[in-house]
Every structure is written in structure tokens, then in C-alpha cells.
Amino acid sequence: MKWWAAGLLTLVVASPAEAAYFDGNQLYAACTTQQGTYNYFQEQSRCLAYIEGISDGLEYGRVTQKSSIRACVPAGVTGGQIMDVVIRYLWQHSEIRHLLASQLVTSALIESFPCR
């Protein structure tokens, strides 16, 4: 067995198991990591990638009419703006941050970018 394959197998076996879902508290923590901390770029990237993934999924469902869940993010809105919308929503709705992050991101986008 190659040395890299053995190392990868060790890493996978030794890694702690995580919950099967990402909740709003975890997303909020990632999105609000303070600049200057050792994991700032990692957490900001995690936040943005997660939110953009949900946003892209909603857009795909809307365009292909495979979903009745609708958010109409206007052309030209940046990933940073979408991230700001979601962070604000999570901050304003701290009482439900224990729910699935995907559900909360969807709610934030529908509320901020309703289809007309």
C-alpha cells in the first residue's frame, strides 16, 4: 500500500464522527468567526460555500420548475451580499438557530428575495 493511501486511511479512521446535519448555530459560528483568528479564512469559506450551495440549489429548482420553494435572487447580487442576508437572518432569529442550516438559509433567501 502506498504511504499516502495508508495516511489517508489513518486520517479517515481517526477522524471524529460529526452530526449528519449542519445547524444554524454552527453556520452562524462559521459566518461570524472574527478576523485575525487562526481559522478565519477556513470558516468564512465554509460559510460562503454552504450558503451559495443552498442558493444555487434553490435557483436550479426555480429555473427547472422542479421545486415549489421559490427565492428570486436578482442578477448582480454577490455571494457576499447573500452571506450578509443570511447572517442578519440568523442574528435576528436566534431562537430558531438550532434548526437545520439549509432550512434557515432557504427561509432567509425567500424572505429577502421573494419572487414577484
C-alpha positions in Angstrom: 0.0 0.0 0.0 1.3 3.4 -0.9 2.3 5.6 2.0 -0.3 8.3 1.1 -3.1 5.8 1.0 -2.1 4.5 4.4 -2.0 8.1 5.7 -5.4 8.8 4.2 -6.9 5.7 5.7 -5.5 6.6 9.1 -6.9 10.1 8.9 -10.4 8.8 7.9 -10.5 6.2 10.6 -9.1 8.5 13.3 -11.4 11.5 12.4 -14.2 12.1 14.9 -17.7 11.5 13.6 -19.8 14.6 13.1 -23.6 15.0 13.2 -25.3 14.2 10.0 -26.5 17.8 9.6 -25.3 21.3 9.9 -27.5 23.5 12.1 -27.9 27.3 12.2 -25.7 27.7 15.3 -22.8 26.0 13.5 -23.4 28.1 10.4 -23.7 31.3 12.4 -20.5 30.5 14.3 -18.6 29.9 11.0 -20.0 33.0 9.4 -19.2 35.3 12.3 -15.7 34.0 13.0 -13.6 37.0 14.0 -10.9 38.2 11.5 -7.5 37.5 12.9 -8.3 34.1 14.4 -6.4 31.1 13.2 -9.3 29.6 11.3 -10.9 32.8 10.0 -10.4 32.1 6.3 -11.4 28.4 6.7 -14.7 29.3 8.5 -15.6 32.2 6.1 -15.0 29.9 3.2 -17.2 27.2 4.8 -19.9 29.8 5.4 -19.9 31.2 1.9 -19.7 27.9 0.2 -22.6 26.5 2.2 -24.8 29.5 1.6 -24.0 29.7 -2.1 -24.7 25.9 -2.4 -28.2 26.3 -1.0 -28.8 29.4 -3.1 -27.7 27.6 -6.3 -29.9 24.7 -5.4 -32.9 27.0 -5.0 -32.1 28.7 -8.3 -31.9 25.3 -10.0 -35.2 24.2 -8.6 -36.8 27.5 -9.6 -35.5 27.6 -13.2 -36.2 23.9 -13.9 -39.6 24.1 -12.0 -38.6 21.0 -10.0 -39.3 22.8 -6.7 -42.2 24.9 -5.4 -39.8 26.6 -3.0 -39.0 30.0 -4.5 -36.4 32.7 -3.9 -35.6 35.0 -6.7 -32.1 36.5 -6.1 -31.7 39.3 -8.6 -28.8 39.2 -11.1 -25.8 41.0 -9.9 -26.3 40.1 -6.2 -22.9 38.9 -4.9 -22.2 35.9 -2.7 -21.0 38.4 -0.1 -24.4 40.1 -0.1 -26.2 36.8 0.2 -24.0 35.9 3.1 -24.8 39.2 4.8 -28.6 38.5 4.3 -28.2 35.0 5.9 -26.1 36.3 8.8 -28.6 39.0 9.5 -31.5 36.5 9.4 -29.6 34.1 11.8 -28.9 37.0 14.2 -32.5 38.2 14.1 -33.9 34.7 14.6 -31.6 33.3 17.3 -34.5 31.4 18.8 -34.6 29.0 15.8 -30.8 28.7 15.1 -31.0 25.1 16.3 -32.9 24.1 13.2 -31.2 22.8 10.0 -28.9 25.4 8.4 -30.3 24.5 5.0 -33.8 25.4 6.2 -32.7 28.7 7.7 -30.7 29.7 4.6 -33.8 29.0 2.5 -36.0 31.0 4.8 -33.6 33.9 4.7 -33.4 33.9 0.9 -37.2 33.6 0.5 -37.8 36.5 2.9 -35.2 38.8 1.4 -35.7 37.9 -2.3 -39.3 36.9 -2.8 -40.5 36.1 -6.3 -43.0 38.6 -7.6 
